[in-house]
Amino acid sequence: MMELDNTSLASGLGLCFRSMNISQNKKIIASPWFSTIFGTVGLSSNLFALCVLISSSRKMHSRSRSSFLVFLCGLVVTDFMGLLVTGSIIISYHFTKFDWMEVDPSCYLCNFLGFSMVFFGQCPLLLGATMAGERFFGINRPFSRSGIMSKHRAWAMVGMVWGFSFFLGLLPLLGLGEYSLQYPSSWCFITLLHDIKNKVFCMIFALLGILSVGLSFIFNTVSVVTLCRVYHDRESAQRRRDSEVEMMVQLVGIMVIATVCWLPLLIFIIQTVLQEPPTGLLPRQIPRKTENLLLIYLRMVTWNQILDPWVYILFRRAVLKRIYPSFNSRQSIVSLYPVFNPSLRRKFTQESVEQ
């Protein structure tokens, strides 16, 4: 067990060091090859997806599809950079087993790693909710948003998500909560202690993530129901547009992956900070069971960054047409709505012809 007394904390060590349980099976839990293979697969997947996205965006003329590709590109770049930044530090520790107290006594590296975990963790959830909202208004309010969501506006929204996540990650560095070294001493994250500041930040982090997943579920459910209702209409059954279906399939896939990978961790954080801490612990010590579960849920979250790019790679029209040959391009969702003004109809369906 690693014990830190008040004397050691007063001798210049940062707040990221706390009493921690060290397992005898640490070598098995923290296998360097596991982390290396995991990170390599994730980076390769996101890099491949990014190349496919760039190639698709150059051939795309549809405004709605182009803006959606911008959001997907922002998501893939975020996942790629998240794996690259956090993985480089964690894998380095697994191979070198460096002493954090010697290498980073002031906790600069640990705070950076903790900030990166929060930033690159919240970004995909917020981007998923943003994409779901954009598609919701694109399908349910096509005339009010057509011509509004350009590539520049889409990139601006991605930038706003990055900016908000950046600010969220800075909160512990500004005094609301703190980042600390986590079991098995290979990574840093928010601190699941029961003091008011850590509790507030943990609740903000978890509730924001749950809210993002919830909004994605609501927006995507309504959008899918709307598409099903419109597409099954007798008069418009033959005038579907596959790009609308393609985008919704990809969004639902992203939502399902985020839900499965993230909700266990977010719910666990809320349960941990709200329940009474067990007795018999050292100051600033987290129960052994909590440390083990946190590590397991964190690894589940990492799968989100690996699986996200495959949603786009596997659920593109080029792939779907091989599985479902009748998946052919048809007119835009705008054409499924009754329009009394023919000129207005031509205006909003022009991009479909270009595609």
ZAMARGU-4260 file (C-alpha; in steps of 0.2 Angstrom, whole numbers, plus 5000, padded with zeros to 4 digits):
<rodrens>
0) 5000/5000/5000 | 5006/5017/4996 | 5004/5029/5011 | 5006/5048/5010 | 5007/5057/5027
5) 5005/5075/5030 | 5024/5077/5030 | 5026/5070/5013 | 5013/5081/5006 | 5020/5096/5014
10) 5037/5092/5007 | 5033/5098/4989 | 5022/5084/4982 | 5006/5089/4973 | 4988/5085/4978
15) 4987/5071/4964 | 4996/5059/4976 | 4985/5050/4988 | 4984/5034/4998 | 4982/5020/4986
20) 4980/5001/4986 | 4993/4992/4976 | 4988/4974/4971 | 5000/4960/4970 | 4993/4957/4952
25) 4998/4974/4946 | 5009/4967/4933 | 4994/4957/4925 | 4982/4971/4927 | 4994/4984/4919
30) 5001/4974/4905 | 5011/4985/4893 | 5007/4974/4878 | 4988/4975/4881 | 4989/4994/4881
35) 5000/4995/4866 | 4989/4984/4855 | 4974/4993/4861 | 4981/5010/4857 | 4988/5004/4840
40) 4971/4997/4835 | 4962/5013/4840 | 4974/5025/4831 | 4974/5014/4815 | 4955/5013/4815
45) 4953/5032/4817 | 4966/5036/4805 | 4958/5025/4792 | 4941/5032/4795 | 4948/5050/4794
50) 4955/5046/4776 | 4939/5039/4771 | 4930/5054/4777 | 4941/5066/4768 | 4939/5056/4752
55) 4920/5057/4754 | 4919/5075/4758 | 4928/5080/4742 | 4915/5071/4732 | 4900/5077/4742
60) 4889/5092/4736 | 4874/5089/4747 | 4875/5103/4760 | 4866/5092/4774 | 4878/5078/4771
65) 4893/5089/4770 | 4889/5097/4787 | 4886/5079/4794 | 4903/5074/4788 | 4911/5089/4797
70) 4904/5083/4813 | 4910/5065/4810 | 4927/5072/4805 | 4927/5082/4822 | 4922/5066/4831
75) 4936/5055/4823 | 4949/5068/4825 | 4944/5070/4844 | 4945/5051/4846 | 4962/5050/4837
80) 4970/5064/4847 | 4962/5057/4863 | 4970/5040/4861 | 4987/5048/4855 | 4989/5060/4870
85) 4983/5049/4884 | 4990/5033/4876 | 5007/5040/4875 | 5008/5044/4893 | 5000/5028/4899
90) 5010/5016/4888 | 5026/5025/4893 | 5022/5021/4911 | 5019/5003/4908 | 5035/5000/4899
95) 5046/5011/4910 | 5037/5010/4927 | 5043/5027/4931 | 5040/5034/4949 | 5027/5048/4948
100) 5034/5056/4964 | 5051/5058/4956 | 5046/5062/4938 | 5031/5073/4942 | 5032/5079/4960
105) 5022/5095/4956 | 5008/5085/4947 | 5010/5094/4931 | 5010/5078/4920 | 4996/5070/4931
110) 4985/5086/4929 | 4988/5086/4910 | 4983/5068/4909 | 4968/5070/4920 | 4963/5086/4910
115) 4965/5075/4894 | 4954/5061/4900 | 4940/5073/4904 | 4942/5084/4888 | 4943/5069/4876
120) 4930/5060/4886 | 4916/5073/4886 | 4919/5078/4868 | 4913/5063/4859 | 4897/5063/4870
125) 4893/5081/4867 | 4897/5079/4848 | 4885/5064/4847 | 4872/5075/4855 | 4875/5089/4843
130) 4875/5078/4828 | 4858/5070/4834 | 4851/5088/4836 | 4857/5093/4819 | 4849/5078/4811
135) 4833/5081/4821 | 4830/5098/4814 | 4836/5093/4797 | 4823/5079/4796 | 4809/5087/4806
140) 4811/5105/4801 | 4820/5104/4784 | 4813/5121/4777 | 4819/5131/4793 | 4837/5125/4792
145) 4840/5121/4774 | 4854/5133/4768 | 4858/5138/4786 | 4870/5123/4791 | 4885/5126/4780
150) 4902/5118/4783 | 4908/5134/4792 | 4894/5134/4804 | 4896/5115/4807 | 4915/5118/4811
155) 4910/5132/4822 | 4899/5121/4832 | 4912/5108/4833 | 4924/5121/4840 | 4911/5126/4853
160) 4910/5108/4859 | 4929/5108/4860 | 4929/5125/4869 | 4916/5119/4882 | 4925/5103/4885
165) 4941/5112/4887 | 4933/5124/4900 | 4926/5109/4909 | 4943/5100/4910 | 4951/5116/4917
170) 4939/5117/4932 | 4949/5105/4943 | 4964/5116/4939 | 4955/5131/4944 | 4950/5124/4961
175) 4934/5114/4958 | 4939/5096/4962 | 4956/5089/4958 | 4965/5076/4947 | 4974/5062/4956
180) 4984/5046/4952 | 4973/5031/4949 | 4976/5013/4952 | 4987/5005/4946 | 4997/5021/4946
185) 4997/5022/4927 | 4984/5036/4924 | 4976/5051/4932 | 4957/5055/4932 | 4944/5065/4943
190) 4945/5060/4961 | 4931/5051/4969 | 4932/5058/4986 | 4918/5064/4996 | 4924/5082/5000
195) 4912/5095/4993 | 4923/5101/4978 | 4927/5084/4971 | 4909/5078/4974 | 4902/5094/4964
200) 4914/5091/4950 | 4911/5073/4949 | 4892/5076/4948 | 4895/5089/4934 | 4905/5077/4924
205) 4894/5063/4926 | 4877/5072/4924 | 4883/5081/4909 | 4888/5065/4901 | 4871/5057/4905
210) 4862/5072/4898 | 4872/5071/4882 | 4867/5052/4880 | 4849/5056/4884 | 4848/5070/4872
215) 4855/5059/4858 | 4843/5045/4862 | 4828/5057/4862 | 4833/5066/4846 | 4838/5050/4837
220) 4822/5041/4842 | 4811/5055/4835 | 4821/5057/4819 | 4820/5038/4816 | 4801/5038/4820
225) 4799/5053/4808 | 4808/5044/4794 | 4798/5028/4796 | 4782/5037/4796 | 4786/5047/4780
230) 4794/5033/4771 | 4780/5022/4773 | 4768/5034/4766 | 4760/5027/4750 | 4764/5042/4740
235) 4782/5044/4745 | 4787/5026/4747 | 4797/5026/4731 | 4805/5043/4734 | 4816/5040/4749
240) 4833/5046/4750 | 4847/5034/4756 | 4858/5047/4763 | 4845/5051/4776 | 4844/5033/4781
245) 4863/5032/4780 | 4866/5046/4792 | 4853/5040/4804 | 4860/5022/4805 | 4877/5030/4808
250) 4870/5041/4822 | 4861/5027/4830 | 4877/5016/4830 | 4887/5030/4838 | 4873/5033/4851
255) 4872/5014/4855 | 4891/5013/4857 | 4892/5028/4868 | 4878/5022/4879 | 4885/5005/4882
260) 4903/5011/4884 | 4900/5027/4895 | 4884/5025/4905 | 4891/5012/4917 | 4906/5023/4922
265) 4894/5039/4923 | 4882/5030/4934 | 4896/5022/4945 | 4903/5040/4948 | 4887/5046/4954
270) 4884/5031/4965 | 4901/5032/4972 | 4901/5051/4977 | 4883/5050/4984 | 4885/5035/4995
275) 4893/5036/5012 | 4912/5032/5012 | 4917/5016/5022 | 4925/5018/5038 | 4943/5012/5042
280) 4951/5021/5026 | 4967/5032/5027 | 4965/5050/5023 | 4962/5053/5004 | 4960/5034/5001
285) 4948/5026/4990 | 4941/5009/4993 | 4950/4994/4984 | 4934/4989/4976 | 4930/5006/4970
290) 4948/5007/4962 | 4945/4990/4953 | 4928/4995/4946 | 4934/5012/4940 | 4948/5004/4931
295) 4936/4991/4923 | 4924/5005/4918 | 4938/5016/4911 | 4943/5002/4899 | 4925/5000/4893
300) 4925/5019/4889 | 4941/5017/4879 | 4932/5005/4867 | 4921/5020/4862 | 4936/5028/4854
305) 4940/5012/4845 | 4922/5008/4839 | 4917/5025/4834 | 4927/5026/4817 | 4920/5008/4812
310) 4902/5015/4813 | 4906/5026/4798 | 4918/5013/4790 | 4905/4999/4790 | 4889/5009/4788
315) 4893/5019/4773 | 4881/5017/4757 | 4895/5008/4748 | 4895/4995/4761 | 4876/4995/4764
320) 4872/4993/4745 | 4882/4976/4745 | 4872/4970/4760 | 4855/4978/4754 | 4856/4980/4734
325) 4840/4990/4733 | 4848/5004/4744 | 4849/5016/4729 | 4849/5035/4729 | 4833/5044/4729
330) 4827/5061/4733 | 4829/5072/4748 | 4819/5071/4764 | 4813/5088/4759 | 4804/5080/4744
335) 4794/5070/4757 | 4785/5085/4764 | 4770/5093/4755 | 4776/5110/4747 | 4763/5122/4740
340) 4776/5133/4732 | 4785/5124/4717 | 4799/5137/4717 | 4802/5134/4736 | 4802/5115/4732
345) 4815/5117/4719 | 4826/5127/4730 | 4827/5114/4744 | 4829/5099/4733 | 4842/5107/4722
350) 4856/5099/4733 | 4849/5082/4731 | 4851/5083/4712 | 4869/5089/4713 | 4872/5074/4724
</rodrens>
